[in-house]
Amino acid sequence: MEEIKSERQKMIDGELYFAGDPELATARKFAREQMKLINGEEDRQIRRQLVEETFGTTGTGSYIEPSISFDYGFNIHVGKNFYANFNSIFLDICPITIGDNCMFGPNVQLYAATHPLHPVKRNSGLEYGKPITIGDNVWLGGGVVITPGVTLGDNVVVAAGAVVTKSFPANCVIGGNPAKIIKEIELDEKRTPLTVQRDKINALDKQIVALLEERMDVVKAIATIKKTSDQPVLDSSREQEVLAKIDTYIENDQYKETIKETYQEIMDASKRFQQKQLD
């Protein structure tokens, strides 16, 4: 048997519903009482607790300046580190979902509520809504209006005074009435080919330095052994043996001369270090 929906469930589901339903009237009355408490509370922590009691969900670190207006409150869901400046309006007939790290300027208005276009239906008291979804890291400038059914992707920036009547993808700046894309947001700086290669060198240098430090630990241990056994720093046969092995390790003949010269310099520096240890 088909389940009969309550007017509240119809409202949340975006279907036509009767706004004069007693359950909804009671919910709106409670919302107004909560608004009065929230907007009149000077203590920041208590106001936050009141918001948490009223909204559907709230993330840690969220903060809302007075005043705020809403229809029900239970259809508002905000993520972590949400901040709303003065005079926010959330008409939460349908769910209004706001992601993490979002910032709203003053006088921002989110309208999830709408009405039938046909005058007879509209005059009958039937209403409906469309959900609004705001992604993570979104910044709405002062006076922005978001209309029913809009979804904004992550990292969107909306210019002050914009009226957003359709959805937009992530990583863009929008503005105007109706809002349109002004520019794309480049999250990764464009790197030149030279910068790309230099970054690779930096990463390799980090690994090489770590290995050189390990090598110097061994050089230091050898210096200690030579000091206690009264052996000279230079061992020509051992040096030639090392260079011969290095030669076999190099696969690209083009680099052989340079790498062998580099290793000769490393060994020369090691000998100087050993001599200081012996002295």
Backbone as a ProteinNet text record, in pm:
[ID]
protein_1_A
[PRIMARY]
MEEIKSERQKMIDGELYFAGDPELATARKFAREQMKLINGEEDRQIRRQLVEETFGTTGTGSYIEPSISFDYGFNIHVGKNFYANFNSIFLDICPITIGDNCMFGPNVQLYAATHPLHPVKRNSGLEYGKPITIGDNVWLGGGVVITPGVTLGDNVVVAAGAVVTKSFPANCVIGGNPAKIIKEIELDEKRTPLTVQRDKINALDKQIVALLEERMDVVKAIATIKKTSDQPVLDSSREQEVLAKIDTYIENDQYKETIKETYQEIMDASKRFQQKQLD
[TERTIARY]
84.7	0	88.8	50.6	130.1	125.4	243	250.9	204.3	124	75.3	176	230.2	330.3	265	334	291.8	325.5	264.5	294.2	441.4	493.4	634.2	724.5	695.1	778.3	765.2	643.9	625.8	711.8	711.1	788.2	937	990.3	1132.5	1168	1074.6	1098.6	1080.4	1044	1027.8	896.8	797.4	666.3	572.6	461.1	361.2	309.3	301.7	254.8	170.6	93.7	7.4	77.9	113.2	192.3	116.1	-18.3	-98.1	-113.4	-47.6	-54.4	-16.9	-94.6	-68.8	72.1	126.3	261.9	364.7	347.1	440.8	424	300	275.7	344.2	337.2	404.2	555.1	607.9	752.8	800	719.9	757.9	753.2	656.9	648.8	772.8	813.4	933.8	1056.6	1062.4	1175.9	1184.7	1071.1	1072.8	1117.9	1080.2	1126.1	1277.1	1327.9	1472.1	1547.1	1490.7	1554	1567.3	1461.9	1463.1	1573.4	1587.4	1692	1831.3	1850	1981.1	2023.6	1934.2	1969.4	1983.6	1921	1930.4	2041.1	2104.7	2208.3	2343.6	2402.3	2530.7	2649	2629.2	2737.2	2757.4	2878.7	2909.6	2888	2930.5	2920.4	2775.8	2698.1	2556.6	2483.2	2515.3	2449.9	2483.6	2607.2	2646.1	2566.1	2548.6	2470.6	2325.9	2271.2	2133.7	2122.4	2223.2	2224.3	2232.2	2316.7	2330.6	2200	2126.1	1996.4	1893.6	1907.3	1804.8	1829.6	1955.4	1987.8	1984.3	1973.5	1977	2109.7	2219.3	2354.8	2446	2547.2	2647.1	2784.6	2883.3	3019.6	3092.7	3205.7	3285.2	3340.6	3349.2	3407.8	3317.2	3188.5	3096.8	3055.4	3032.1	2992.8	2903.1	2793.9	2695.7	2669.5	2691.3	2662.8	2511.2	2463.8	2323.2	2307.1	2192.3	2080.3	2071.8	2002.3	1976.9	1828	1773.4	1632.2	1618.4	1523	1499.8	1355.5	1310	1172.2	1158.9	1249.5	1238.1	1367.7	1479.6	1606.8	1651.8	1559.4	1599.5	1642.8	1614.9	1658.2	1790.8	1856.9	1984.5	2097.1	2192	2306.7	2435.4	2518.8	2643.3	2762.7	2871.8	2992.1	3084.4	3208.1	3307.9	3349.4	3381	3439.7	3353.4	3222.5	3130.5	3121	3123.5	3106.1	3003.6	2905	2804.9	2806	2819.7	2818.9	2675	2654.9	2525.9	2412.2	2293	2167.1	2154.9	2181.1	2163	2015.4	1969.6	1832.2	1839.2	1789.5	1784.3	1637.9	1577.7	1441.5	1453	1452.5	1485.7	1361.1	1280.2	1167.2	1220.4	1318.8	1392.3	1531.4	1605.1	1737.7	1830.8	1898.3	2007.1	2134	2222.2	2342.5	2465.7	2546.7	2663.8	2787.4	2890.1	3009.2	3102.1	3222.6	3323.8	3391.1	3434.4	3517.2	3451	3320.7	3247.8	3233.3	3235.9	3222.3	3110.8	3017.4	2909.3	2925.2	2917.8	2919.8	2786.6	2771.9	2645.9	2532.9	2412	2289.7	2282	2345.2	2333.7	2197.1	2134.2	1999.2	1995	1955.9	1941.2	1793.8	1734.6	1591.4	1568.8	1538.2	1499	1348.2	1276.1	1129.4	1086.3	979.7	921.3	770.4	701.5	555.4	515.7	399.8	352	331.9	355.9	334.2	185.9	107	-37.4	-103.5	-178.1	-234.2	-331.3	-409.3	-506	-433.8	-333.1	-254.4	-184	-129.4	-55	-147.9	-267.4	-361.9	-425.1	-411	-470.3	-390.5	-269.7	-184.9	-83.5	-82.5	16.4	150.5	254.9	389.9	480.9	601.4	702.1	839.6	942.6	1078.3	1174.5	1297.7	1405.6	1530.4	1603.5	1719.6	1832	1909.5	2028.5	2149.2	2252.1	2373.6	2495.2	2572.8	2693.8	2812.9	2912.5	3028.2	3123.2	3240.6	3342.9	3416.1	3464.6	3550.8	3484.4	3354.3	3280.2	3270.4	3288.1	3277.4	3168.3	3065	2957.3	2976.9	2988.1	3004.2	2875.8	2885.2	2769.9	2653.9	2532.1	2412.2	2384.7	2455.5	2433	2298.7	2227.5	2100.7	2116.1	2083.6	2085.4	1941.3	1897.6	1758.2	1739.4	1614.9	1588.2	1655.3	1706.7	1761.6	1905.1	1972.2	2109.2	2208.7	2308.2	2422.5	2549.8	2635.7	2765.7	2876.3	2969.1	3078.4	3179.4	3279.5	3383.4	3460.4	3502.2	3593	3532.1	3401	3336.9	3338.4	3364.4	3356.5	3246.1	3151.9	3039.8	3055.4	3061.1	3081.5	2963.2	2991	2887	2773.5	2650.6	2532.7	2484.9	2550.2	2511.1	2379.1	2304.7	2182.5	2206.3	2217	2255.5	2129.1	2098.9	1974.2	1996.4	2123.4	2151.6	2276.9	2302.7	2416.5	2546.2	2659.7	2790.5	2888.6	2986.7	3084.6	3187.7	3277.3	3382.1	3482.7	3554.3	3672.1	3642	3544.9	3518.2	3470.6	3487.7	3434.7	3313.4	3200.9	3079.3	3027.6	2949.4	2893.3	2790.6	2713.6	2613.9	2472.3	2377.5	2236	2174.9	2147.7	2179.8	2330.3	2378.1	2521	2573.2	2696.3	2766	2912.7	2984.7	3125.5	3209.3	3285.5	3376	3515	3560.9	3692.8	3701.5	3794.3	3824.6	3930.2	3925.8	4024.9	4127.3	4251.9	4361.5	4416.3	4388.8	4436.9	4587.2	4635.8	4779.1	4841	4945.7	5014.5	5073	5060.8	5119.5	5272	5336.2	5481.2	5548	5656.8	5732.4	5807.4	5846.4	5924.4	6051.1	6115.4	6236.1	6204.6	6094	6054.3	6025.1	5960.2	5929.4	6057.4	6157.6	6283.1	6359.9	6355.2	6421.5	6357.7	6227.1	6158.9	6204.5	6226.5	6277.6	6418.2	6501.3	6636.9	6630.2	6542	6528.3	6493.6	6402.1	6361.8	6477.7	6551.2	6665.4	6776.7	6799.7	6902.9	6874.4	6749.3	6712.2	6752.3	6727	6763.8	6916.2	6985.5	7131.4	7196.4	7148.8	7205.4	7188.5	7070.3	7047.5	7146.9	7173.9	7269.9	7413.1	7443.2	7577.4	7601	7497.2	7510.1	7538.9	7468.7	7495.8	7640.2	7685.3	7822.9	7924	7896.4	7987.5	7989.9	7879	7879.5	7980.9	7981.8	8077.2	8220.1	8238.2	8370.5	8422.1	8335.7	8374.1	8417	8340.2	8376.1	8511.9	8537.7	8667.3	8779.9	8754.4	8856.6	8892.2	8791.1	8815.4	8902.4	8872.4	8951.3	9095.8	9111.4	9246.7	9325.5	9255.5	9324.3	9375.1	9290.6	9330.5	9437.3	9437	9536.1	9653.2	9652.8	9762	9786.2	9677.4	9686.5	9672.7	9734.3	9723.8	9584.1	9551.9	9421.9	9414.4	9515.1	9509.6	9546.8	9460.3	9487.5	9461.2	9566.9	9551.7	9484.8	9520.5	9462.2	9312	9273.2	9130.7	9054.8	9115.8	9052.8	9029.6	9128.4	9114.2	9009.9	9003.5	8903.5	8761.7	8741	8609	8571.3	8665.7	8636.8	8606.4	8676	8650.5	8509.2	8466.8	8330.6	8225.9	8253.4	8161.2	8144	8253.6	8249.7	8152.9	8148	8058.2	7912.5	7889.9	7752.1	7684	7762.2	7706.2	7658.8	7531.1	7473.8	7481.4	7472	7476.1	7618.8	7685.3	7824.8	7844.2	7738.4	7747.2	7777.6	7739	7755.5	7880.4	7952.9	8062.1	8167.6	8217.3	8325.3	8282	8160.9	8112.1	8089.2	8028.8	7999.3	8127.8	8225.5	8353.4	8427.4	8420.1	8479.4	8409.8	8276.5	8199	8239.6	8256.5	8295.8	8437.5	8524.4	8660.7	8657.3	8571.1	8557.1	8497.2	8402	8343	8450.1	8532.4	8638	8743.7	8776.5	8871.6	8817.9	8687.6	8625.8	8625.4	8602.6	8603.6	8741.9	8846	8984.2	9015.2	8971.2	8993.5	8921.9	8801.4	8726	8798.2	8846.7	8919.4	9046	9114.8	9237.9	9210.6	9096.1	9058.2	9029.3	8966	8936.6	9065.6	9162.9	9291	9371.5	9360.2	9435.8	9374.7
-119.3	0	125.1	223.2	344.8	425.4	467.7	545.3	688.5	739.8	877.1	969.6	1063.4	1154.5	1265.9	1307.3	1426.5	1549.6	1662.7	1786	1824.8	1795.5	1825	1746.4	1616.9	1534.8	1578.3	1615	1666.9	1791.1	1877.9	2001.7	1970.6	1882	1848	1781.8	1702.2	1630.5	1717.3	1844.3	1934.3	1918.6	1862.4	1844.7	1956.6	1971.6	2068.3	2028.8	2124.4	2097.7	2215.4	2192.3	2295.9	2363.2	2489	2560	2582.4	2580.2	2602.1	2478.3	2369.6	2246.6	2274.6	2222.9	2252.9	2215.8	2102.3	2062.4	2165.5	2213.8	2311.7	2447.1	2481.6	2608.1	2607	2491.8	2478.8	2487.3	2426.3	2430	2571.9	2646.6	2785	2872.2	2845.6	2921.2	2895.3	2767.9	2733.7	2800.6	2802.3	2865.1	3013.3	3080.5	3222.6	3245.6	3156.6	3167.6	3149.3	3052.3	3029.1	3147.3	3203.3	3320	3434	3454.6	3563.1	3540.1	3414.9	3382.7	3398.2	3345.3	3350.7	3495.3	3574.1	3710.6	3803.3	3766.6	3849.5	3809.3	3694.3	3644.7	3710	3772.9	3839.7	3745.8	3642.7	3548.7	3459.4	3464	3391.2	3241.4	3183	3039.7	2995	3070.8	3035.4	3047	3152.4	3167.9	3050.5	3005.5	2887.3	2764.4	2745.2	2631.2	2637.9	2757.6	2775.1	2740.5	2780.3	2747	2595.9	2529.6	2384.6	2313.9	2367.5	2309.2	2325.5	2431	2468.2	2410.2	2414.3	2366.3	2214	2162.6	2018	1960.1	2016.7	1977	2099.4	2101.1	2208	2146.8	2192.7	2144.9	2223.6	2171.9	2239.1	2370.5	2469.3	2596.5	2689.5	2657	2744.5	2862.3	2976.3	3096.4	3182.1	3229.4	3309	3437.8	3549.8	3679.7	3702.8	3783.1	3823.1	3931.8	3949	3859.7	3758.1	3649.1	3547.1	3517.4	3493.5	3460.6	3330.7	3248.1	3121.6	3078.7	2985.3	2935	2828.8	2730.6	2616.9	2588.9	2601.1	2572.5	2428.9	2334.2	2192.9	2149.3	2230.6	2198.8	2264.9	2327.7	2394	2304.9	2277.5	2192.3	2263.9	2295	2366.5	2281.7	2293.8	2215.6	2283.5	2237.6	2290.1	2431.4	2511.6	2645.1	2735.2	2724.2	2810.8	2945.9	3051.7	3186.6	3262.9	3321.3	3405.6	3542.7	3645.7	3782.2	3826.1	3952.5	4003	3983.9	3963.2	3967.2	3859.4	3735.4	3622.6	3582.3	3541.4	3490.8	3354.5	3252.4	3117	3072.6	3070.6	3017.8	2868.5	2791.3	2649	2561.5	2585.7	2496.3	2358	2355.7	2233.6	2243	2133.5	2136.4	2239.7	2313.3	2402	2341	2293.8	2222.8	2304.2	2335.2	2420.2	2341.6	2338.1	2257	2317.6	2264	2308.7	2438.2	2517.4	2636.1	2737.4	2757.2	2854.1	2986.9	3095.8	3230.1	3304.5	3363.2	3442.9	3586.8	3680.6	3821.6	3864.3	3992.5	4039.8	4038.1	4020.3	4026.3	3918.7	3805.5	3693.6	3627.8	3592.8	3535.9	3406.6	3298.9	3168.6	3131.7	3125	3099.3	2958.7	2863.9	2730.5	2724.2	2831.2	2834.3	2898.3	2845.5	2905.8	2877.1	2922.7	2909.6	2865.2	2803.6	2766.2	2889.1	2874.8	2985.1	3009.3	2902.7	2917	2989.2	3097.4	3177.3	3102.3	3008.7	2936.4	2849.9	2776.4	2694.7	2781.9	2892.6	2979.9	3037.7	3078.1	3137.9	3035.4	2906.8	2801.8	2774	2830.3	2803.9	2693.7	2636.6	2534.1	2599.9	2540.6	2589.1	2470.1	2499.4	2393.6	2458.6	2375.9	2429.1	2343.1	2391	2316.9	2332.5	2224.9	2231.9	2319	2375	2452.2	2380.6	2363.3	2294	2380.7	2408.6	2488.9	2398.6	2393.8	2306.7	2359.6	2299.5	2340.6	2466.5	2544.9	2660.3	2764.8	2782.2	2878.7	3011.7	3119.4	3254.1	3329.9	3370.1	3451.4	3595.1	3687.6	3827.7	3887.3	4009.3	4075.3	4090.9	4065.2	4086.3	3982.9	3872.2	3766.9	3699.4	3670.4	3598.2	3465.9	3357.1	3223.6	3177	3145.1	3107.2	2955.7	2906.6	2764.1	2673.1	2560.6	2456.9	2476	2578.6	2607.4	2519.6	2470.6	2400.7	2473.2	2503.3	2565.1	2466.3	2446	2352.8	2407.6	2326.8	2366.6	2488.2	2573.2	2685.5	2798	2798	2905.6	3035	3146	3279.2	3355.4	3410.9	3484.7	3631.8	3716.9	3860	3922.1	4027.6	4096.9	4141.5	4123.2	4168.6	4076	3963.3	3872.4	3802.4	3772.4	3693.1	3563.4	3453.5	3325.4	3245	3227.3	3161.5	3022.6	2981.2	2846.9	2793.5	2666.7	2601.9	2631.4	2626.9	2650.1	2544.5	2509.6	2407.3	2463	2378.4	2417.5	2512.5	2584.7	2662.8	2774	2858.3	2972.1	3090.9	3209.9	3333.2	3372.9	3399.2	3436.4	3568.7	3638.8	3765.3	3815	3917	3977	3929.6	3983.1	3947.2	3932.2	3805.4	3681	3653.1	3578.5	3553.1	3471.7	3502.2	3425.1	3413.8	3324.9	3304.1	3423.5	3477.3	3588.1	3535.7	3437.9	3379.7	3243.4	3163.7	3035.2	3056.4	2973	2979.2	2869.8	2910.6	2814.8	2776.9	2656	2612.8	2585	2530.6	2503.3	2610.4	2674.8	2773.8	2708	2778.8	2726.9	2734.9	2620.9	2615.3	2605.3	2677.7	2671.2	2538.6	2495.3	2370.7	2374.4	2493.1	2505.4	2484.7	2542.1	2526.7	2381.2	2312.2	2169.7	2090.8	2114.3	2041	2079.4	2207	2250.3	2187.9	2172.6	2106.4	1961.5	1896.5	1759.1	1755.4	1852.7	1862.4	1879.7	1967	1990.9	1862.3	1784.5	1658.8	1559.3	1551.5	1460.6	1504.8	1636.9	1688.3	1648.4	1650.4	1611.4	1466.3	1379.6	1238.9	1221.9	1296.4	1284.9	1331.1	1442	1493.4	1392.2	1329.4	1228.4	1113.1	1070.1	962.1	1008.1	1134.2	1185.8	1192.6	1226.7	1229	1089.3	990.5	851.4	813.9	857.2	826.1	891.2	1015.5	1085.1	1021.5	961.9	887.3	773.7	706.7	596.7	651.1	763.2	826.2	861.8	912.5	949.6	825.8	716.9	592.2	540.8	552	509.3	594.8	727.1	816.6	775.4	735.3	691.4	566.3	472.2	348	378.8	467.2	502.6	573	653.6	726.1	630.6	533.4	438.9	341.8	313.7	219.2	289.8	422.5	504.3	477.9	481.9	461.8	596.8	612.2	738.5	755.7	882.1	911	854	879.1	839.8	693.3	621.5	483.5	481.4	500.4	517.8	398.4	279.6	159.3	152.8	186.9	186.1	292.5	405.8	514.1	471.5	409.6	363.1	252.3	169	61.5	119.5	223.7	288.1	348.5	420.4	482.8	378.1	264.7	157.4	101.2	86.1	36.8	137.8	266.2	370.7	364.3	339.5	331	222.6	111	0.9	30.9	119.7	153.5	246.2	321.4	423	356.2	373.5	308.6	395.9	525.3	615.8	666.6	623.8	660.1	811.7	882.1	1027.2	1095.7	1029.6	1091.4	1041.5	945.1	878.9	975.8	1059.6	1149.5	1243.9	1300.7	1397	1330.8	1211.2	1143.6	1099.3	1051.4	1009.8	1130.4	1244.6	1366.4	1408	1394	1428.6	1339.8	1209.5	1118.1	1142.8	1183.7	1217.8	1335.4	1433.8	1550.3	1509.7	1414.8	1366.4	1299.4	1215.4	1147.1	1245.4	1348.3	1450.1	1522.5	1555.4	1622.1	1529.3	1399.6	1302.1	1291.5	1295.8	1289	1410.6	1527.2	1648.1	1639.5	1582.7	1565.8	1467.2	1356	1257.2	1317.5	1398.8	1459.7	1549.9	1625.2	1709.1	1625.2	1507.2	1420.1	1366.3	1332.5	1279.1	1388.2	1512.2	1620.3	1662
0	0	0	-79.5	-91	38.2	82.9	205.7	180.6	272.5	261	328.3	252.8	306.1	386.4	489.3	562.3	479.4	513.8	442	462	580	606.5	513.3	493.1	406.8	261.4	220.6	84.2	62.9	163.1	154.7	136.7	219.7	214.4	81.9	27.4	-97.7	-221.7	-202.9	-316.6	-390.6	-324.1	-384.8	-338.7	-409.3	-364.4	-225.7	-135.8	-0.9	46.6	151.9	206.9	323.7	305.2	405.2	535.2	528.2	649.3	735.7	701.8	780	926.3	1023.9	1165.9	1211.2	1163.7	1203.5	1156.4	1033.5	980.3	1048.9	1080.1	1150.7	1287.7	1356.5	1486.5	1471.4	1365.8	1341.3	1311.3	1235.3	1204.6	1330.3	1417.3	1542.4	1628.7	1637.2	1713.5	1652.3	1517.5	1449.5	1483.2	1490.2	1524.4	1668.2	1755.7	1895.1	1902.7	1826	1823.3	1761.4	1655.1	1592.5	1692	1769.1	1868	1970.9	2015.4	2113.1	2053.7	1930.6	1865.2	1841.6	1785.7	1748.7	1869.5	1979.8	2099.5	2194.6	2168.1	2258.4	2228.5	2329.1	2311.1	2332.2	2413.9	2438.7	2316.2	2262.5	2139	2153	2263.9	2282.8	2296	2370.4	2387.3	2254.4	2176.7	2046.5	1956.4	1964.1	1885.3	1926.2	2055.7	2104.6	2056.6	2055.3	2007.2	1859.1	1782	1639.1	1620.6	1698.4	1688.4	1722	1818.4	1856	1744.5	1666.3	1569.6	1431	1386.2	1252	1246.8	1123.5	1105.5	1147.7	1096.1	1136.7	1128.9	1216.3	1212.9	1236.3	1159.8	1176.6	1283.1	1324.7	1427.2	1372.7	1460.6	1422.7	1345.9	1334.2	1260.9	1348.1	1284.2	1358	1270	1328.6	1255	1331.7	1262.9	1324.3	1328.3	1424.9	1418.9	1311.2	1251.8	1274.3	1160.8	1191.2	1091.4	1089.6	970.1	954.6	877	915.9	846.3	867.7	786.1	797.1	904.9	902	992.9	1068.8	1003.2	1068.7	1052.1	1064.4	1059	919.7	819	682.7	645.9	743	717.6	769.1	683.3	719.4	679.7	778.1	749.9	792.2	718.5	745.5	845.4	847.7	941.3	901.6	1005.8	986.2	898.5	914.8	840	908.4	827.8	883.3	800.3	869.6	804.1	870.1	789	840	869.3	898.5	946	844.4	900.9	825.5	717.8	756.3	663.6	659.5	541.5	525.1	456.9	525.4	470.3	467.2	350.1	338.6	311.4	420.3	412	401.8	299.1	270.3	234.4	147.2	113.3	176.3	180.2	241.8	179.4	265.1	225.8	285.5	199.5	243.7	207.5	307.9	290.2	334	250.3	277	380.1	386.7	483.2	436.3	534.2	509.4	416.2	435.3	353.1	427.4	350.9	407	335.1	413.4	357.2	402.3	308.5	343	403.2	438.3	495.9	393.2	444.1	362.1	253.9	276.9	182.5	200.4	87.8	91	9.7	75.3	10.5	9.6	-109.6	-122.6	-177.9	-89.8	-137.6	-161.3	-131.2	-142.9	-274	-331	-450.4	-451.1	-554.8	-562.7	-703.1	-716.8	-850.3	-937.6	-1066.8	-1158.7	-1183.7	-1182	-1208.5	-1091	-1117.3	-1008.1	-918.3	-975.3	-893.6	-790.2	-837	-743.3	-640.4	-688.2	-597.5	-490.5	-530.5	-436.1	-342.7	-375.2	-291.7	-165.1	-157.4	-41.3	-64	-184.6	-215.8	-249.6	-197.2	-222.4	-252.4	-293.9	-307.5	-306.2	-302.8	-299.1	-378	-387.6	-452.2	-366.1	-342.6	-252.4	-308.8	-218.6	-254.1	-194.4	-276.2	-230	-259.8	-155.8	-167.4	-133.5	-221.2	-200.1	-93.3	-84	12.2	-37.2	58.3	29.2	-59.6	-43	-124.8	-50.4	-123.3	-65.8	-139.7	-64.8	-120.2	-72.4	-164.1	-128.3	-72.1	-23.5	37.1	-59.5	-8.5	-87	-194.2	-193	-293.2	-269.3	-377.1	-372	-447	-379.6	-441.5	-454.3	-574.3	-598.9	-588.5	-584.4	-562.4	-664.2	-614.3	-700.9	-743.6	-695.3	-738.2	-663.7	-736.2	-678.2	-719.8	-622.2	-650.5	-614.8	-706.1	-681.9	-583	-550.4	-455.7	-507.2	-412.5	-438.4	-520.6	-538.8	-615.3	-534.3	-602.6	-543.3	-615.6	-538	-596.3	-561.2	-663.1	-642.6	-570.3	-495	-418.3	-509.5	-460.1	-532.2	-642.5	-663.5	-771.3	-739.5	-842.7	-830.7	-907.8	-833.4	-893.2	-921.1	-1049.1	-1089.1	-1148.1	-1160.6	-1212.3	-1144.4	-1163.9	-1099.2	-1174.5	-1098.5	-1157.1	-1106.2	-1190.1	-1150.6	-1054	-1010.6	-916.6	-981.1	-894.6	-934.3	-1035	-1001.9	-1088.4	-1005.1	-1063.2	-1004.2	-1086.4	-1019.7	-1091	-1036.4	-1118.8	-1075.5	-1174.7	-1132	-1219.7	-1189.5	-1265.1	-1251.5	-1390.5	-1431.8	-1361.1	-1365.3	-1266.8	-1254	-1371.9	-1409.5	-1512.7	-1472.6	-1538.6	-1504.9	-1550	-1456.1	-1485.2	-1518.7	-1441.2	-1466	-1400.2	-1448.6	-1387	-1279.1	-1175.4	-1068.4	-1092.3	-1110.7	-1130.7	-993.8	-949.1	-818.1	-821	-930.1	-944.3	-1033.6	-982.8	-1063.7	-1188.2	-1298.9	-1422.2	-1411.2	-1427	-1411.9	-1548.4	-1563.4	-1688.1	-1692.9	-1814	-1823.3	-1738.5	-1731.5	-1650.3	-1502.6	-1456	-1314.9	-1282.4	-1374.9	-1354.5	-1333.2	-1418.6	-1406.9	-1280.3	-1244.9	-1122	-999	-1001.3	-889.6	-877.1	-991.6	-988.8	-928.3	-968.6	-912.7	-761.2	-714.5	-569.7	-496.1	-553.7	-489.5	-486.2	-597.1	-603	-507.6	-500.2	-409.6	-265.3	-229.4	-93.1	-65.2	-164.5	-147.8	-145.5	-234.2	-242	-111.8	-56.8	68.3	181.1	186.3	290.4	276.8	152.7	129.9	160.4	127.1	157.6	308	382.3	527.6	581.1	526.6	566.5	531.8	413.6	371.7	466	507.3	597.4	735.9	776.1	902.9	896.8	780.7	762.9	755.5	684	675.1	813.6	897.5	1034.4	1113.4	1095.3	1164.8	1117.2	986.3	932	989.1	1001.4	1057.6	1200.1	1276.2	1414.4	1417	1325.9	1317.5	1278.5	1179.7	1134.4	1245	1323.8	1431.9	1538.9	1573.7	1679.4	1630.5	1500.7	1446.2	1379	1386.2	1334.1	1185.3	1108	963.5	892.9	775	701.1	640.4	610.7	548.6	408.9	330.5	189.8	171.4	101.8	59.5	-90.6	-170.5	-315.8	-382.2	-339.1	-401.9	-375.8	-253.2	-219	-300	-319.6	-396	-540.3	-599.2	-737.5	-749.4	-646.6	-643.4	-642.9	-562.7	-554.5	-689.4	-751.9	-881	-988.7	-982.3	-1079.6	-1063.1	-937.9	-913.4	-959.9	-933.8	-978.1	-1129	-1198.1	-1344.5	-1391.5	-1318.4	-1358.2	-1324.8	-1229.2	-1190.9	-1291.7	-1366.7	-1456.9	-1585.6	-1616	-1733.3	-1857.6	-1839.4	-1954.1	-1973.2	-2083	-2108.1	-2116.5	-2154.9	-2169.4	-2035.7	-1924.8	-1793.3	-1719.7	-1775.7	-1702.5	-1651.8	-1739.8	-1701.2	-1589.1	-1604.3	-1504.9	-1369.4	-1370.4	-1243.8	-1173.9	-1250.4	-1189.6	-1130.7	-1199.4	-1145.8	-1015.8	-1016.9	-897.1	-780.2	-805.7	-698.9	-650.3	-742.9	-701.1	-603.2	-633.3	-544.5	-409.4	-413.2	-287.9	-201.9	-265.9	-190.4	-139	-219.3	-174.4	-51	-54.7	60.7	181.6	157.9	267	329.8	245.4	297.4	383.9	339.8	419.2	553.7	552.7	677.2	770.3	713.5	793.2	855.3	775.6	825.6	946.8	939.3	1053	1175.9	1153.9	1264.4	1327.6	1242	1293	1363.2	1315.5	1375.8	1510.1
[MASK]
+++++++++++++++++++++++++++++++++++++++++++++++++++++++++++++++++++++++++++++++++++++++++++++++++++++++++++++++++++++++++++++++++++++++++++++++++++++++++++++++++++++++++++++++++++++++++++++++++++++++++++++++++++++++++++++++++++++++++++++++++++++++++++++++++++++++++++++++++++++++

